[in-house]
Amino acid sequence: MMNIPLLVSSMLERAERYFPKKTVISRTSSGIVTHTYKEVGERTRRLSSALEKIGVKKGERVGTLAWNHHRHLEAYFAIPGIGAVLHTINIRLSPAHIVYIINHAEDKVLLFDEDLLPLLEKVKDQLKSVEAYVLMTDKEELPESSLEPLFHYEKLISEGDPSFEFKKDLGENDPVGMCYTSATTGNPKGVVYSHRGVVLHSMALGLADNAGLSESDIAMPVVPMFHVNAWGLPFASVWFGTTLVMPGPYFTPKILAELIDSEKVTMTAGVPTIWLGLLNELEHGNYDTSSLTRILCGGSAAPKGLIRAFESKYKIPFIHAYGMTETTPLVVLSRLKSYQNDLPEEEKLEIRSKQGSLVPLVEMKIVGANGEVANDGKEMGELLLRGNWIADEYYKDERTNEAFRDGWLYTGDVVTIDEEGVVKIVDRTKDLIKSGGEWISSVDIENALMAHDAVFEAAVIAVQHERWQERPVACVVLKDAAKEHTTKEELYEFLKPQFAKWWLPDDIIFMDEIPKTSVGKFLKRALRDQLKEHLSQVK
Ligand code: AMP
């Protein structure tokens, strides 16, 4: 058979040629704009040529700090189109982490939305590799800025070459993009995606039993484009000629509901917090959501009540899926098998609320204390993965050795598997708390607390939260001498300047002792149980 490299640029070329009239509907800070794939293709080619003119070369990284909109989509293809690497940066990270990852990735150019301008101005002197900034804005003129040189995205595009030829002298294993993911402690870790991985993963999104994405869909990725490439939906949608609806900056549940109604969105994807918000909005407003044929939900466990509400009340099928930054991300997805359709509703819900079955082309192993676990839905083990869109290292990072061993990715997720091969996540070995789809490092908060003079020791654990799925709660043992006079408020004041507001623990609980393992590590599972009791008593 022929051996033709799988390149991301061929996806956009397909959209230009076979779906020139299909559209990308984008909400920006000043309204809704629509472009056809023909126009998106032309604008992307112009951007590729402009980036080359600024001096970006093959293999170099171009960072984006942006929401989900058409310009970000153009960057998705223009950057790889010249053989450079699309580095999507999580705008919700702390400034220190943002500086770290820009320097670590050695981004040469940054494309960014206007709301990120103050942040970039503040940290610009710490950015070691950045040679140019490009502002993605609807406004005609550039604002006054200390960033230098600063280009206007639309002006660059207007001066670019509409018939620029995307680079074809690339290997399919060459990097196409990168994304940093939070670590238990310390700086985020970079994952590099290859052209091959992204193309094959996009194909998987189109499979009927996965996301079933197709030309006839109107897809709205709510999951951010800086979070595992919005789960790969922008790439796959362009490839299949799917209409895209981009929800833009600072969207609210109301805006999402309006977009679903007005644009007749058929599929959408995001974390449970988004769907809890939408559910609340649907209950209060008057929206037509009948166009929706499915909601894809992942990133955190989908509560049963959420699945039930969408399916029974709004008749919108709700698909639970699991993945991670290291896995591009789709690896496990929950669907009923054809012979399970007649099961009682509660039983079906039970199956659907698990994370699901492995998608084709990915392999897994679940390893417990005594080797691979039984398929009994009870024995727990760590989930190990391998496959064509699973990373095999962290970018220039020693922590590679912890997570990637013997040809497998050790996910740090503890799971069970039942006799039908359905996986359920039961715990996490990583000391991280996932709040509204974003990570909080419990270890970082513990270390900060333990740096306070009055604190003897501190452990931070995740407690379940209706809206945010998980929230941090700090358990603190005070030094004897400080017990009398130290208050929660004092500790909060101490933490506030060190962390983003959403990182602050929901509660600080004083204790006499923190349970520990035989080797002196915090026994967080025991602490969680202890706290459950405490919280129920408080109620
Ligand atoms: P990220 O790399 O930020 O996408 O986060 C990946 C991690 O999120 C996984 O390792 C899991 O701990 C968690 N996760 C993702 N999807 C789910 C899900 N459906 N249910 C429970 N946890 C999930």
Residues whose N, C-alpha, C, O or C-beta is under 5 A from the ligand:
A	BS01	AMP	T181 C297 G298 G299 S300 A301 A302 A321 Y322 G323 M324 T325 Q355 T411 D413 I425
